[in-house]
Amino acid sequence: MKLRFTTTARSEFLAAIEYIQRENPKAASDYFHRANQSLERLRQFPNSGRSLPEFPDLPHREVIVPPYRFIYRVIGESVWMITVWHGARLLTPPE
């Protein structure tokens, strides 16, 4: 499986890292590595994330790396990160 990010998801992830980095560069680096490690397991286990509780009928799933939710969808041989959402925000339906 390939792990891919939509343009929007990549921008959201990088914005989250930049936000953390402004306050604590070490924490930003740690979070980046922790998130990547959690997402890498999707290459072998693409359905290991949970269904979205707000939208259980959608084919999207999520991996939570607090405080962010990584919303993804498996399409063919790829795991597509659709959005990176702060857990304190209400989730809107993914596209």
PDB file of N, CA, C and O in Angstrom:
ATOM      1  N   MET A   1       0.832  -1.184   0.000  1.00  0.00           N
ATOM      2  CA  MET A   1       0.000   0.000   0.000  1.00  0.00           C
ATOM      3  C   MET A   1       0.875   1.246   0.000  1.00  0.00           C
ATOM      4  O   MET A   1       1.922   1.295   0.646  1.00  0.00           O
ATOM      5  N   LYS A   2       0.426   2.231  -0.729  1.00  0.00           N
ATOM      6  CA  LYS A   2       1.100   3.523  -0.712  1.00  0.00           C
ATOM      7  C   LYS A   2       0.337   4.456   0.212  1.00  0.00           C
ATOM      8  O   LYS A   2      -0.893   4.426   0.265  1.00  0.00           O
ATOM      9  N   LEU A   3       1.067   5.274   0.932  1.00  0.00           N
ATOM     10  CA  LEU A   3       0.475   6.270   1.813  1.00  0.00           C
ATOM     11  C   LEU A   3       0.601   7.616   1.116  1.00  0.00           C
ATOM     12  O   LEU A   3       1.704   8.080   0.828  1.00  0.00           O
ATOM     13  N   ARG A   4      -0.540   8.235   0.851  1.00  0.00           N
ATOM     14  CA  ARG A   4      -0.555   9.497   0.103  1.00  0.00           C
ATOM     15  C   ARG A   4      -1.357  10.545   0.866  1.00  0.00           C
ATOM     16  O   ARG A   4      -2.258  10.219   1.639  1.00  0.00           O
ATOM     17  N   PHE A   5      -1.017  11.796   0.637  1.00  0.00           N
ATOM     18  CA  PHE A   5      -1.733  12.916   1.225  1.00  0.00           C
ATOM     19  C   PHE A   5      -2.347  13.751   0.116  1.00  0.00           C
ATOM     20  O   PHE A   5      -1.694  14.032  -0.888  1.00  0.00           O
ATOM     21  N   THR A   6      -3.604  14.151   0.293  1.00  0.00           N
ATOM     22  CA  THR A   6      -4.156  15.150  -0.613  1.00  0.00           C
ATOM     23  C   THR A   6      -3.409  16.452  -0.348  1.00  0.00           C
ATOM     24  O   THR A   6      -2.751  16.589   0.683  1.00  0.00           O
ATOM     25  N   THR A   7      -3.502  17.391  -1.254  1.00  0.00           N
ATOM     26  CA  THR A   7      -2.859  18.688  -1.063  1.00  0.00           C
ATOM     27  C   THR A   7      -3.355  19.349   0.212  1.00  0.00           C
ATOM     28  O   THR A   7      -2.575  19.930   0.967  1.00  0.00           O
ATOM     29  N   THR A   8      -4.652  19.257   0.445  1.00  0.00           N
ATOM     30  CA  THR A   8      -5.242  19.863   1.643  1.00  0.00           C
ATOM     31  C   THR A   8      -4.707  19.202   2.910  1.00  0.00           C
ATOM     32  O   THR A   8      -4.313  19.899   3.845  1.00  0.00           O
ATOM     33  N   ALA A   9      -4.686  17.881   2.958  1.00  0.00           N
ATOM     34  CA  ALA A   9      -4.216  17.169   4.148  1.00  0.00           C
ATOM     35  C   ALA A   9      -2.748  17.467   4.428  1.00  0.00           C
ATOM     36  O   ALA A   9      -2.356  17.643   5.582  1.00  0.00           O
ATOM     37  N   ARG A  10      -1.939  17.524   3.374  1.00  0.00           N
ATOM     38  CA  ARG A  10      -0.512  17.831   3.564  1.00  0.00           C
ATOM     39  C   ARG A  10      -0.353  19.237   4.145  1.00  0.00           C
ATOM     40  O   ARG A  10       0.447  19.450   5.056  1.00  0.00           O
ATOM     41  N   SER A  11      -1.119  20.194   3.614  1.00  0.00           N
ATOM     42  CA  SER A  11      -1.053  21.571   4.124  1.00  0.00           C
ATOM     43  C   SER A  11      -1.497  21.648   5.577  1.00  0.00           C
ATOM     44  O   SER A  11      -0.890  22.360   6.377  1.00  0.00           O
ATOM     45  N   GLU A  12      -2.551  20.919   5.921  1.00  0.00           N
ATOM     46  CA  GLU A  12      -3.055  20.921   7.297  1.00  0.00           C
ATOM     47  C   GLU A  12      -2.034  20.302   8.256  1.00  0.00           C
ATOM     48  O   GLU A  12      -1.826  20.809   9.358  1.00  0.00           O
ATOM     49  N   PHE A  13      -1.410  19.221   7.839  1.00  0.00           N
ATOM     50  CA  PHE A  13      -0.404  18.564   8.672  1.00  0.00           C
ATOM     51  C   PHE A  13       0.789  19.491   8.901  1.00  0.00           C
ATOM     52  O   PHE A  13       1.255  19.644  10.030  1.00  0.00           O
ATOM     53  N   LEU A  14       1.272  20.100   7.838  1.00  0.00           N
ATOM     54  CA  LEU A  14       2.413  21.009   7.964  1.00  0.00           C
ATOM     55  C   LEU A  14       2.057  22.233   8.801  1.00  0.00           C
ATOM     56  O   LEU A  14       2.890  22.719   9.566  1.00  0.00           O
ATOM     57  N   ALA A  15       0.832  22.737   8.666  1.00  0.00           N
ATOM     58  CA  ALA A  15       0.388  23.878   9.479  1.00  0.00           C
ATOM     59  C   ALA A  15       0.348  23.491  10.958  1.00  0.00           C
ATOM     60  O   ALA A  15       0.700  24.298  11.818  1.00  0.00           O
ATOM     61  N   ALA A  16      -0.075  22.275  11.255  1.00  0.00           N
ATOM     62  CA  ALA A  16      -0.105  21.810  12.643  1.00  0.00           C
ATOM     63  C   ALA A  16       1.312  21.751  13.210  1.00  0.00           C
ATOM     64  O   ALA A  16       1.554  22.178  14.339  1.00  0.00           O
ATOM     65  N   ILE A  17       2.236  21.225  12.431  1.00  0.00           N
ATOM     66  CA  ILE A  17       3.630  21.138  12.874  1.00  0.00           C
ATOM     67  C   ILE A  17       4.200  22.538  13.093  1.00  0.00           C
ATOM     68  O   ILE A  17       4.883  22.784  14.088  1.00  0.00           O
ATOM     69  N   GLU A  18       3.923  23.450  12.170  1.00  0.00           N
ATOM     70  CA  GLU A  18       4.413  24.829  12.305  1.00  0.00           C
ATOM     71  C   GLU A  18       3.834  25.495  13.546  1.00  0.00           C
ATOM     72  O   GLU A  18       4.536  26.233  14.238  1.00  0.00           O
ATOM     73  N   TYR A  19       2.564  25.242  13.832  1.00  0.00           N
ATOM     74  CA  TYR A  19       1.923  25.813  15.009  1.00  0.00           C
ATOM     75  C   TYR A  19       2.611  25.325  16.293  1.00  0.00           C
ATOM     76  O   TYR A  19       2.917  26.116  17.185  1.00  0.00           O
ATOM     77  N   ILE A  20       2.845  24.026  16.367  1.00  0.00           N
ATOM     78  CA  ILE A  20       3.521  23.458  17.542  1.00  0.00           C
ATOM     79  C   ILE A  20       4.947  23.997  17.640  1.00  0.00           C
ATOM     80  O   ILE A  20       5.436  24.290  18.731  1.00  0.00           O
ATOM     81  N   GLN A  21       5.600  24.124  16.500  1.00  0.00           N
ATOM     82  CA  GLN A  21       7.001  24.550  16.473  1.00  0.00           C
ATOM     83  C   GLN A  21       7.190  25.957  17.017  1.00  0.00           C
ATOM     84  O   GLN A  21       8.221  26.254  17.621  1.00  0.00           O
ATOM     85  N   ARG A  22       6.204  26.829  16.810  1.00  0.00           N
ATOM     86  CA  ARG A  22       6.320  28.202  17.317  1.00  0.00           C
ATOM     87  C   ARG A  22       6.503  28.230  18.833  1.00  0.00           C
ATOM     88  O   ARG A  22       7.210  29.084  19.369  1.00  0.00           O
ATOM     89  N   GLU A  23       5.865  27.299  19.505  1.00  0.00           N
ATOM     90  CA  GLU A  23       5.956  27.250  20.969  1.00  0.00           C
ATOM     91  C   GLU A  23       7.086  26.345  21.463  1.00  0.00           C
ATOM     92  O   GLU A  23       7.735  26.623  22.472  1.00  0.00           O
ATOM     93  N   ASN A  24       7.305  25.240  20.714  1.00  0.00           N
ATOM     94  CA  ASN A  24       8.261  24.249  21.207  1.00  0.00           C
ATOM     95  C   ASN A  24       8.794  23.415  20.040  1.00  0.00           C
ATOM     96  O   ASN A  24       8.170  22.428  19.650  1.00  0.00           O
ATOM     97  N   PRO A  25       9.932  23.799  19.487  1.00  0.00           N
ATOM     98  CA  PRO A  25      10.488  23.063  18.338  1.00  0.00           C
ATOM     99  C   PRO A  25      10.709  21.576  18.596  1.00  0.00           C
ATOM    100  O   PRO A  25      10.479  20.760  17.703  1.00  0.00           O
ATOM    101  N   LYS A  26      11.146  21.211  19.790  1.00  0.00           N
ATOM    102  CA  LYS A  26      11.367  19.795  20.109  1.00  0.00           C
ATOM    103  C   LYS A  26      10.047  19.030  20.082  1.00  0.00           C
ATOM    104  O   LYS A  26       9.986  17.917  19.559  1.00  0.00           O
ATOM    105  N   ALA A  27       8.999  19.614  20.638  1.00  0.00           N
ATOM    106  CA  ALA A  27       7.684  18.971  20.644  1.00  0.00           C
ATOM    107  C   ALA A  27       7.169  18.802  19.216  1.00  0.00           C
ATOM    108  O   ALA A  27       6.531  17.796  18.904  1.00  0.00           O
ATOM    109  N   ALA A  28       7.438  19.769  18.353  1.00  0.00           N
ATOM    110  CA  ALA A  28       7.011  19.670  16.960  1.00  0.00           C
ATOM    111  C   ALA A  28       7.714  18.505  16.262  1.00  0.00           C
ATOM    112  O   ALA A  28       7.085  17.733  15.540  1.00  0.00           O
ATOM    113  N   SER A  29       9.008  18.390  16.483  1.00  0.00           N
ATOM    114  CA  SER A  29       9.767  17.287  15.891  1.00  0.00           C
ATOM    115  C   SER A  29       9.265  15.945  16.421  1.00  0.00           C
ATOM    116  O   SER A  29       9.088  14.997  15.656  1.00  0.00           O
ATOM    117  N   ASP A  30       9.038  15.869  17.726  1.00  0.00           N
ATOM    118  CA  ASP A  30       8.530  14.636  18.325  1.00  0.00           C
ATOM    119  C   ASP A  30       7.164  14.271  17.760  1.00  0.00           C
ATOM    120  O   ASP A  30       6.901  13.108  17.453  1.00  0.00           O
ATOM    121  N   TYR A  31       6.292  15.277  17.625  1.00  0.00           N
ATOM    122  CA  TYR A  31       4.945  15.011  17.109  1.00  0.00           C
ATOM    123  C   TYR A  31       5.013  14.530  15.658  1.00  0.00           C
ATOM    124  O   TYR A  31       4.317  13.587  15.280  1.00  0.00           O
ATOM    125  N   PHE A  32       5.844  15.172  14.857  1.00  0.00           N
ATOM    126  CA  PHE A  32       6.002  14.779  13.455  1.00  0.00           C
ATOM    127  C   PHE A  32       6.396  13.303  13.357  1.00  0.00           C
ATOM    128  O   PHE A  32       5.816  12.553  12.572  1.00  0.00           O
ATOM    129  N   HIS A  33       7.373  12.894  14.150  1.00  0.00           N
ATOM    130  CA  HIS A  33       7.832  11.498  14.110  1.00  0.00           C
ATOM    131  C   HIS A  33       6.778  10.534  14.659  1.00  0.00           C
ATOM    132  O   HIS A  33       6.592   9.443  14.119  1.00  0.00           O
ATOM    133  N   ARG A  34       6.096  10.930  15.721  1.00  0.00           N
ATOM    134  CA  ARG A  34       5.049  10.082  16.295  1.00  0.00           C
ATOM    135  C   ARG A  34       3.894   9.901  15.309  1.00  0.00           C
ATOM    136  O   ARG A  34       3.369   8.798  15.159  1.00  0.00           O
ATOM    137  N   ALA A  35       3.501  10.986  14.639  1.00  0.00           N
ATOM    138  CA  ALA A  35       2.416  10.904  13.652  1.00  0.00           C
ATOM    139  C   ALA A  35       2.827  10.021  12.477  1.00  0.00           C
ATOM    140  O   ALA A  35       2.059   9.164  12.041  1.00  0.00           O
ATOM    141  N   ASN A  36       4.029  10.231  11.971  1.00  0.00           N
ATOM    142  CA  ASN A  36       4.497   9.415  10.845  1.00  0.00           C
ATOM    143  C   ASN A  36       4.550   7.937  11.213  1.00  0.00           C
ATOM    144  O   ASN A  36       4.190   7.081  10.404  1.00  0.00           O
ATOM    145  N   GLN A  37       4.992   7.637  12.414  1.00  0.00           N
ATOM    146  CA  GLN A  37       5.067   6.246  12.863  1.00  0.00           C
ATOM    147  C   GLN A  37       3.663   5.629  12.918  1.00  0.00           C
ATOM    148  O   GLN A  37       3.469   4.491  12.490  1.00  0.00           O
ATOM    149  N   SER A  38       2.700   6.368  13.437  1.00  0.00           N
ATOM    150  CA  SER A  38       1.321   5.867  13.510  1.00  0.00           C
ATOM    151  C   SER A  38       0.721   5.669  12.120  1.00  0.00           C
ATOM    152  O   SER A  38       0.004   4.698  11.880  1.00  0.00           O
ATOM    153  N   LEU A  39       1.014   6.583  11.216  1.00  0.00           N
ATOM    154  CA  LEU A  39       0.452   6.491   9.868  1.00  0.00           C
ATOM    155  C   LEU A  39       1.120   5.400   9.037  1.00  0.00           C
ATOM    156  O   LEU A  39       0.483   4.806   8.167  1.00  0.00           O
ATOM    157  N   GLU A  40       2.388   5.135   9.296  1.00  0.00           N
ATOM    158  CA  GLU A  40       3.108   4.108   8.535  1.00  0.00           C
ATOM    159  C   GLU A  40       2.471   2.724   8.677  1.00  0.00           C
ATOM    160  O   GLU A  40       2.538   1.920   7.748  1.00  0.00           O
ATOM    161  N   ARG A  41       1.864   2.440   9.814  1.00  0.00           N
ATOM    162  CA  ARG A  41       1.254   1.115   9.995  1.00  0.00           C
ATOM    163  C   ARG A  41       0.099   0.889   9.030  1.00  0.00           C
ATOM    164  O   ARG A  41      -0.295  -0.250   8.781  1.00  0.00           O
ATOM    165  N   LEU A  42      -0.446   1.983   8.484  1.00  0.00           N
ATOM    166  CA  LEU A  42      -1.549   1.849   7.530  1.00  0.00           C
ATOM    167  C   LEU A  42      -1.091   1.191   6.228  1.00  0.00           C
ATOM    168  O   LEU A  42      -1.915   0.659   5.485  1.00  0.00           O
ATOM    169  N   ARG A  43       0.188   1.221   5.948  1.00  0.00           N
ATOM    170  CA  ARG A  43       0.695   0.539   4.745  1.00  0.00           C
ATOM    171  C   ARG A  43       0.404  -0.960   4.822  1.00  0.00           C
ATOM    172  O   ARG A  43       0.028  -1.574   3.824  1.00  0.00           O
ATOM    173  N   GLN A  44       0.579  -1.541   6.001  1.00  0.00           N
ATOM    174  CA  GLN A  44       0.322  -2.981   6.168  1.00  0.00           C
ATOM    175  C   GLN A  44      -1.096  -3.266   6.628  1.00  0.00           C
ATOM    176  O   GLN A  44      -1.669  -4.301   6.288  1.00  0.00           O
ATOM    177  N   PHE A  45      -1.657  -2.358   7.393  1.00  0.00           N
ATOM    178  CA  PHE A  45      -2.987  -2.576   7.974  1.00  0.00           C
ATOM    179  C   PHE A  45      -3.890  -1.381   7.669  1.00  0.00           C
ATOM    180  O   PHE A  45      -4.214  -0.603   8.566  1.00  0.00           O
ATOM    181  N   PRO A  46      -4.296  -1.233   6.410  1.00  0.00           N
ATOM    182  CA  PRO A  46      -5.035  -0.029   6.007  1.00  0.00           C
ATOM    183  C   PRO A  46      -6.390   0.147   6.688  1.00  0.00           C
ATOM    184  O   PRO A  46      -6.891   1.269   6.769  1.00  0.00           O
ATOM    185  N   ASN A  47      -6.980  -0.913   7.168  1.00  0.00           N
ATOM    186  CA  ASN A  47      -8.279  -0.776   7.824  1.00  0.00           C
ATOM    187  C   ASN A  47      -8.174  -0.783   9.346  1.00  0.00           C
ATOM    188  O   ASN A  47      -9.164  -1.009  10.042  1.00  0.00           O
ATOM    189  N   SER A  48      -6.965  -0.532   9.858  1.00  0.00           N
ATOM    190  CA  SER A  48      -6.779  -0.578  11.306  1.00  0.00           C
ATOM    191  C   SER A  48      -7.301   0.665  12.015  1.00  0.00           C
ATOM    192  O   SER A  48      -7.521   0.637  13.227  1.00  0.00           O
ATOM    193  N   GLY A  49      -7.502   1.743  11.287  1.00  0.00           N
ATOM    194  CA  GLY A  49      -8.098   2.931  11.896  1.00  0.00           C
ATOM    195  C   GLY A  49      -9.577   2.696  12.145  1.00  0.00           C
ATOM    196  O   GLY A  49     -10.186   1.806  11.551  1.00  0.00           O
ATOM    197  N   ARG A  50     -10.144   3.501  13.025  1.00  0.00           N
ATOM    198  CA  ARG A  50     -11.562   3.310  13.329  1.00  0.00           C
ATOM    199  C   ARG A  50     -12.438   4.071  12.346  1.00  0.00           C
ATOM    200  O   ARG A  50     -12.001   5.044  11.731  1.00  0.00           O
ATOM    201  N   SER A  51     -13.677   3.618  12.203  1.00  0.00           N
ATOM    202  CA  SER A  51     -14.662   4.346  11.402  1.00  0.00           C
ATOM    203  C   SER A  51     -14.935   5.672  12.096  1.00  0.00           C
ATOM    204  O   SER A  51     -14.741   5.805  13.304  1.00  0.00           O
ATOM    205  N   LEU A  52     -15.383   6.640  11.329  1.00  0.00           N
ATOM    206  CA  LEU A  52     -15.687   7.944  11.907  1.00  0.00           C
ATOM    207  C   LEU A  52     -16.982   7.859  12.709  1.00  0.00           C
ATOM    208  O   LEU A  52     -18.032   7.558  12.141  1.00  0.00           O
ATOM    209  N   PRO A  53     -16.933   8.116  14.006  1.00  0.00           N
ATOM    210  CA  PRO A  53     -18.148   7.997  14.813  1.00  0.00           C
ATOM    211  C   PRO A  53     -19.255   8.947  14.351  1.00  0.00           C
ATOM    212  O   PRO A  53     -20.439   8.628  14.467  1.00  0.00           O
ATOM    213  N   GLU A  54     -18.868  10.110  13.830  1.00  0.00           N
ATOM    214  CA  GLU A  54     -19.860  11.086  13.376  1.00  0.00           C
ATOM    215  C   GLU A  54     -20.539  10.659  12.073  1.00  0.00           C
ATOM    216  O   GLU A  54     -21.681  11.036  11.808  1.00  0.00           O
ATOM    217  N   PHE A  55     -19.832   9.876  11.268  1.00  0.00           N
ATOM    218  CA  PHE A  55     -20.315   9.481   9.942  1.00  0.00           C
ATOM    219  C   PHE A  55     -20.020   8.000   9.693  1.00  0.00           C
ATOM    220  O   PHE A  55     -19.214   7.679   8.819  1.00  0.00           O
ATOM    221  N   PRO A  56     -20.653   7.096  10.439  1.00  0.00           N
ATOM    222  CA  PRO A  56     -20.309   5.671  10.352  1.00  0.00           C
ATOM    223  C   PRO A  56     -20.609   5.029   8.997  1.00  0.00           C
ATOM    224  O   PRO A  56     -20.061   3.971   8.684  1.00  0.00           O
ATOM    225  N   ASP A  57     -21.462   5.647   8.195  1.00  0.00           N
ATOM    226  CA  ASP A  57     -21.799   5.063   6.898  1.00  0.00           C
ATOM    227  C   ASP A  57     -20.814   5.440   5.791  1.00  0.00           C
ATOM    228  O   ASP A  57     -20.883   4.891   4.691  1.00  0.00           O
ATOM    229  N   LEU A  58     -19.910   6.358   6.066  1.00  0.00           N
ATOM    230  CA  LEU A  58     -18.922   6.749   5.062  1.00  0.00           C
ATOM    231  C   LEU A  58     -17.762   5.755   5.062  1.00  0.00           C
ATOM    232  O   LEU A  58     -17.502   5.104   6.074  1.00  0.00           O
ATOM    233  N   PRO A  59     -17.061   5.634   3.927  1.00  0.00           N
ATOM    234  CA  PRO A  59     -15.937   4.693   3.847  1.00  0.00           C
ATOM    235  C   PRO A  59     -14.644   5.223   4.470  1.00  0.00           C
ATOM    236  O   PRO A  59     -13.605   4.569   4.390  1.00  0.00           O
ATOM    237  N   HIS A  60     -14.702   6.387   5.082  1.00  0.00           N
ATOM    238  CA  HIS A  60     -13.519   6.996   5.682  1.00  0.00           C
ATOM    239  C   HIS A  60     -13.230   6.382   7.051  1.00  0.00           C
ATOM    240  O   HIS A  60     -14.121   5.876   7.734  1.00  0.00           O
ATOM    241  N   ARG A  61     -11.952   6.448   7.424  1.00  0.00           N
ATOM    242  CA  ARG A  61     -11.513   5.951   8.732  1.00  0.00           C
ATOM    243  C   ARG A  61     -10.584   7.009   9.314  1.00  0.00           C
ATOM    244  O   ARG A  61     -10.258   7.996   8.654  1.00  0.00           O
ATOM    245  N   GLU A  62     -10.164   6.792  10.549  1.00  0.00           N
ATOM    246  CA  GLU A  62      -9.269   7.763  11.161  1.00  0.00           C
ATOM    247  C   GLU A  62      -8.237   7.093  12.052  1.00  0.00           C
ATOM    248  O   GLU A  62      -8.449   6.021  12.618  1.00  0.00           O
ATOM    249  N   VAL A  63      -7.108   7.785  12.144  1.00  0.00           N
ATOM    250  CA  VAL A  63      -6.066   7.456  13.109  1.00  0.00           C
ATOM    251  C   VAL A  63      -5.920   8.709  13.960  1.00  0.00           C
ATOM    252  O   VAL A  63      -5.763   9.814  13.440  1.00  0.00           O
ATOM    253  N   ILE A  64      -5.974   8.524  15.268  1.00  0.00           N
ATOM    254  CA  ILE A  64      -5.848   9.661  16.167  1.00  0.00           C
ATOM    255  C   ILE A  64      -4.442   9.692  16.738  1.00  0.00           C
ATOM    256  O   ILE A  64      -3.973   8.727  17.342  1.00  0.00           O
ATOM    257  N   VAL A  65      -3.785  10.819  16.534  1.00  0.00           N
ATOM    258  CA  VAL A  65      -2.501  11.117  17.157  1.00  0.00           C
ATOM    259  C   VAL A  65      -2.749  12.435  17.881  1.00  0.00           C
ATOM    260  O   VAL A  65      -2.581  13.511  17.307  1.00  0.00           O
ATOM    261  N   PRO A  66      -3.152  12.340  19.148  1.00  0.00           N
ATOM    262  CA  PRO A  66      -3.618  13.527  19.872  1.00  0.00           C
ATOM    263  C   PRO A  66      -2.676  14.714  19.725  1.00  0.00           C
ATOM    264  O   PRO A  66      -1.460  14.561  19.841  1.00  0.00           O
ATOM    265  N   PRO A  67      -3.229  15.893  19.471  1.00  0.00           N
ATOM    266  CA  PRO A  67      -4.642  16.249  19.469  1.00  0.00           C
ATOM    267  C   PRO A  67      -5.285  16.227  18.081  1.00  0.00           C
ATOM    268  O   PRO A  67      -6.375  16.771  17.904  1.00  0.00           O
ATOM    269  N   TYR A  68      -4.630  15.609  17.091  1.00  0.00           N
ATOM    270  CA  TYR A  68      -5.151  15.638  15.722  1.00  0.00           C
ATOM    271  C   TYR A  68      -5.737  14.301  15.294  1.00  0.00           C
ATOM    272  O   TYR A  68      -5.302  13.236  15.732  1.00  0.00           O
ATOM    273  N   ARG A  69      -6.731  14.390  14.429  1.00  0.00           N
ATOM    274  CA  ARG A  69      -7.372  13.229  13.817  1.00  0.00           C
ATOM    275  C   ARG A  69      -6.949  13.207  12.349  1.00  0.00           C
ATOM    276  O   ARG A  69      -7.139  14.189  11.631  1.00  0.00           O
ATOM    277  N   PHE A  70      -6.385  12.108  11.911  1.00  0.00           N
ATOM    278  CA  PHE A  70      -5.972  11.943  10.521  1.00  0.00           C
ATOM    279  C   PHE A  70      -7.058  11.121   9.824  1.00  0.00           C
ATOM    280  O   PHE A  70      -7.177   9.917  10.052  1.00  0.00           O
ATOM    281  N   ILE A  71      -7.840  11.774   8.983  1.00  0.00           N
ATOM    282  CA  ILE A  71      -8.963  11.143   8.308  1.00  0.00           C
ATOM    283  C   ILE A  71      -8.463  10.626   6.962  1.00  0.00           C
ATOM    284  O   ILE A  71      -7.845  11.363   6.194  1.00  0.00           O
ATOM    285  N   TYR A  72      -8.739   9.351   6.684  1.00  0.00           N
ATOM    286  CA  TYR A  72      -8.230   8.756   5.450  1.00  0.00           C
ATOM    287  C   TYR A  72      -9.269   7.848   4.806  1.00  0.00           C
ATOM    288  O   TYR A  72     -10.307   7.522   5.383  1.00  0.00           O
ATOM    289  N   ARG A  73      -8.936   7.460   3.585  1.00  0.00           N
ATOM    290  CA  ARG A  73      -9.777   6.540   2.833  1.00  0.00           C
ATOM    291  C   ARG A  73      -8.866   5.644   1.999  1.00  0.00           C
ATOM    292  O   ARG A  73      -7.889   6.106   1.410  1.00  0.00           O
ATOM    293  N   VAL A  74      -9.196   4.374   1.958  1.00  0.00           N
ATOM    294  CA  VAL A  74      -8.440   3.429   1.131  1.00  0.00           C
ATOM    295  C   VAL A  74      -9.072   3.426  -0.255  1.00  0.00           C
ATOM    296  O   VAL A  74     -10.271   3.192  -0.410  1.00  0.00           O
ATOM    297  N   ILE A  75      -8.241   3.691  -1.258  1.00  0.00           N
ATOM    298  CA  ILE A  75      -8.693   3.677  -2.646  1.00  0.00           C
ATOM    299  C   ILE A  75      -7.688   2.853  -3.437  1.00  0.00           C
ATOM    300  O   ILE A  75      -6.542   3.261  -3.624  1.00  0.00           O
ATOM    301  N   GLY A  76      -8.127   1.700  -3.893  1.00  0.00           N
ATOM    302  CA  GLY A  76      -7.229   0.801  -4.628  1.00  0.00           C
ATOM    303  C   GLY A  76      -6.077   0.367  -3.743  1.00  0.00           C
ATOM    304  O   GLY A  76      -6.285  -0.175  -2.658  1.00  0.00           O
ATOM    305  N   GLU A  77      -4.869   0.607  -4.210  1.00  0.00           N
ATOM    306  CA  GLU A  77      -3.662   0.235  -3.467  1.00  0.00           C
ATOM    307  C   GLU A  77      -3.067   1.412  -2.710  1.00  0.00           C
ATOM    308  O   GLU A  77      -1.888   1.394  -2.356  1.00  0.00           O
ATOM    309  N   SER A  78      -3.881   2.438  -2.462  1.00  0.00           N
ATOM    310  CA  SER A  78      -3.390   3.627  -1.765  1.00  0.00           C
ATOM    311  C   SER A  78      -4.255   3.961  -0.558  1.00  0.00           C
ATOM    312  O   SER A  78      -5.472   3.771  -0.558  1.00  0.00           O
ATOM    313  N   VAL A  79      -3.585   4.462   0.463  1.00  0.00           N
ATOM    314  CA  VAL A  79      -4.263   5.024   1.633  1.00  0.00           C
ATOM    315  C   VAL A  79      -4.132   6.537   1.482  1.00  0.00           C
ATOM    316  O   VAL A  79      -3.031   7.083   1.558  1.00  0.00           O
ATOM    317  N   TRP A  80      -5.249   7.199   1.271  1.00  0.00           N
ATOM    318  CA  TRP A  80      -5.260   8.642   1.041  1.00  0.00           C
ATOM    319  C   TRP A  80      -5.644   9.381   2.311  1.00  0.00           C
ATOM    320  O   TRP A  80      -6.752   9.213   2.821  1.00  0.00           O
ATOM    321  N   MET A  81      -4.723  10.206   2.828  1.00  0.00           N
ATOM    322  CA  MET A  81      -5.067  11.116   3.920  1.00  0.00           C
ATOM    323  C   MET A  81      -5.908  12.221   3.289  1.00  0.00           C
ATOM    324  O   MET A  81      -5.473  12.901   2.359  1.00  0.00           O
ATOM    325  N   ILE A  82      -7.109  12.382   3.808  1.00  0.00           N
ATOM    326  CA  ILE A  82      -8.042  13.359   3.252  1.00  0.00           C
ATOM    327  C   ILE A  82      -7.950  14.688   3.995  1.00  0.00           C
ATOM    328  O   ILE A  82      -7.965  15.753   3.379  1.00  0.00           O
ATOM    329  N   THR A  83      -7.853  14.619   5.324  1.00  0.00           N
ATOM    330  CA  THR A  83      -7.769  15.837   6.126  1.00  0.00           C
ATOM    331  C   THR A  83      -7.088  15.530   7.449  1.00  0.00           C
ATOM    332  O   THR A  83      -7.075  14.390   7.914  1.00  0.00           O
ATOM    333  N   VAL A  84      -6.529  16.560   8.035  1.00  0.00           N
ATOM    334  CA  VAL A  84      -5.938  16.476   9.364  1.00  0.00           C
ATOM    335  C   VAL A  84      -6.715  17.480  10.206  1.00  0.00           C
ATOM    336  O   VAL A  84      -6.684  18.681   9.939  1.00  0.00           O
ATOM    337  N   TRP A  85      -7.404  16.985  11.213  1.00  0.00           N
ATOM    338  CA  TRP A  85      -8.403  17.768  11.931  1.00  0.00           C
ATOM    339  C   TRP A  85      -8.053  17.835  13.402  1.00  0.00           C
ATOM    340  O   TRP A  85      -7.776  16.806  14.019  1.00  0.00           O
ATOM    341  N   HIS A  86      -8.061  19.027  13.975  1.00  0.00           N
ATOM    342  CA  HIS A  86      -7.811  19.144  15.412  1.00  0.00           C
ATOM    343  C   HIS A  86      -8.989  18.544  16.163  1.00  0.00           C
ATOM    344  O   HIS A  86     -10.143  18.827  15.842  1.00  0.00           O
ATOM    345  N   GLY A  87      -8.705  17.725  17.152  1.00  0.00           N
ATOM    346  CA  GLY A  87      -9.739  17.002  17.875  1.00  0.00           C
ATOM    347  C   GLY A  87     -10.741  17.880  18.600  1.00  0.00           C
ATOM    348  O   GLY A  87     -11.839  17.419  18.909  1.00  0.00           O
ATOM    349  N   ALA A  88     -10.398  19.136  18.885  1.00  0.00           N
ATOM    350  CA  ALA A  88     -11.322  20.037  19.578  1.00  0.00           C
ATOM    351  C   ALA A  88     -12.375  20.623  18.633  1.00  0.00           C
ATOM    352  O   ALA A  88     -13.367  21.196  19.085  1.00  0.00           O
ATOM    353  N   ARG A  89     -12.163  20.481  17.338  1.00  0.00           N
ATOM    354  CA  ARG A  89     -13.114  21.022  16.356  1.00  0.00           C
ATOM    355  C   ARG A  89     -14.149  19.965  16.002  1.00  0.00           C
ATOM    356  O   ARG A  89     -13.867  18.767  16.032  1.00  0.00           O
ATOM    357  N   LEU A  90     -15.348  20.424  15.667  1.00  0.00           N
ATOM    358  CA  LEU A  90     -16.389  19.521  15.185  1.00  0.00           C
ATOM    359  C   LEU A  90     -16.046  19.106  13.759  1.00  0.00           C
ATOM    360  O   LEU A  90     -15.666  19.941  12.938  1.00  0.00           O
ATOM    361  N   LEU A  91     -16.179  17.840  13.474  1.00  0.00           N
ATOM    362  CA  LEU A  91     -15.841  17.306  12.162  1.00  0.00           C
ATOM    363  C   LEU A  91     -16.980  17.544  11.190  1.00  0.00           C
ATOM    364  O   LEU A  91     -18.140  17.287  11.509  1.00  0.00           O
ATOM    365  N   THR A  92     -16.649  18.034  10.002  1.00  0.00           N
ATOM    366  CA  THR A  92     -17.611  18.177   8.918  1.00  0.00           C
ATOM    367  C   THR A  92     -17.440  16.969   8.003  1.00  0.00           C
ATOM    368  O   THR A  92     -16.378  16.347   8.010  1.00  0.00           O
ATOM    369  N   PRO A  93     -18.459  16.620   7.217  1.00  0.00           N
ATOM    370  CA  PRO A  93     -18.326  15.435   6.349  1.00  0.00           C
ATOM    371  C   PRO A  93     -17.141  15.563   5.393  1.00  0.00           C
ATOM    372  O   PRO A  93     -17.020  16.570   4.694  1.00  0.00           O
ATOM    373  N   PRO A  94     -16.270  14.560   5.355  1.00  0.00           N
ATOM    374  CA  PRO A  94     -15.152  14.587   4.394  1.00  0.00           C
ATOM    375  C   PRO A  94     -15.678  14.381   2.978  1.00  0.00           C
ATOM    376  O   PRO A  94     -16.754  13.824   2.758  1.00  0.00           O
ATOM    377  N   GLU A  95     -14.887  14.849   2.041  1.00  0.00           N
ATOM    378  CA  GLU A  95     -15.297  14.694   0.627  1.00  0.00           C
ATOM    379  C   GLU A  95     -14.850  13.372   0.079  1.00  0.00           C
ATOM    380  O   GLU A  95     -15.104  13.069  -1.086  1.00  0.00           O
TER     381      GLU A  95
END
